[in-house]
Amino acid sequence: MIRLICFLLGKDFEPCKSCETLKQQLAIANEDRERLTDSLLNILQPKVVESVPVELNPVTQTAGLFSRRRAALEAKDRHDAQILAGSKSLGKPDIEALKNINELEAELGIEKEA
């Protein structure tokens, strides 16, 4: 109230020490909050890396392009079919090895488990 009267009369007044201390603490807290906000924003922003531009050659359309692509796909399909045809015996027991095992068991006198 005294401050308001002094203000209206145009006289300067001495601010109290606790008010000055609170103003300083508020300024420090605001600076800390601003630094924290800036550091969080820097963390969240992605880093931009500029690379050297690469010249792209335009793809030319030719009449033989589809036929070449079809021939390559057919060759790949033939190769895959050969792999599948050769892998039919995968996962099956080898009959020759099974016969050898049975012969060895007979020679050693090992009886089959029930």
Order of alpha helices (4+ residues) and beta strands (2+ residues): alpha-alpha-alpha-alpha
